[in-house]
Each structure stands twice: as C-alpha cells, then as structure tokens.
Amino acid sequence: MGRQDSGDIIGVDNDDFVMQQISNALRDGIRSDVSMFTNIELLQEDKKFFIKLTVN
C-alpha cells in the first residue's frame, strides 16, 4: 500500500492502523492461517511511508 500502479509513492496515513488491518485480514480472512508465511514492513521513501507485504 502506498504506491500507485505506476510505482509512484502516495504514502499512507495512520500506518499503524493500516498495518493492523492487513494483519487481521490475513489472519481472519484466509483459511488456513497464512500469517506465518507473510511479512509486513513499514518503509519510508521521499518522506512518505508505505507498507510492503511479502508472501513467502
């Protein structure tokens, strides 16, 4: 989250809340639990924060 399809950084507001929403959606919305295969990171570029979600 925080990037346009073109790759331009938009940034996210209230990053802690958004990261918690993503984590909850992964935990509650997908069976079997895939949270052990995911990594959620808060990154910063050009003074804007964005979220990187990696699925292994």
C-alpha positions in Angstrom: 0.0 0.0 0.0 1.1 3.5 -0.6 2.1 3.2 -4.2 0.2 3.8 -7.4 0.1 1.1 -10.2 2.7 3.3 -12.0 5.1 2.9 -9.0 4.8 6.4 -7.7 4.7 6.7 -3.9 1.5 8.0 -2.5 2.2 7.2 1.2 -0.3 6.0 3.8 -1.9 7.9 6.6 -2.3 6.2 10.0 0.2 3.5 9.1 -0.2 1.5 12.4 -3.9 1.2 11.8 -3.5 0.1 8.2 -0.8 -2.5 9.1 -3.1 -3.9 11.8 -6.0 -4.1 9.3 -3.8 -6.0 6.8 -2.6 -8.4 9.6 -6.2 -9.0 10.8 -7.5 -9.6 7.2 -4.7 -12.2 6.6 -5.4 -13.9 9.9 -9.2 -13.9 9.8 -10.0 -13.9 6.1 -7.9 -16.7 4.8 -8.1 -20.4 5.8 -5.6 -21.9 6.7 -3.8 -19.2 8.6 -1.1 -17.8 6.3 0.3 -15.2 8.7 3.4 -17.4 9.3 4.2 -17.0 5.6 3.8 -13.2 5.4 5.9 -10.3 6.4 4.5 -6.7 6.8 7.0 -3.9 6.8 6.7 -0.1 7.1 9.1 1.6 4.7 9.9 5.3 4.0 11.0 6.9 0.8 10.8 10.6 -0.2 9.5 11.5 3.3 6.4 9.2 2.7 5.6 6.0 4.4 4.4 2.9 2.6 3.7 -0.7 3.5 5.4 -3.7 1.9 3.7 -7.1 2.2 5.8 -10.1 1.3 4.3 -13.6 1.0 6.8 -16.5 1.0 
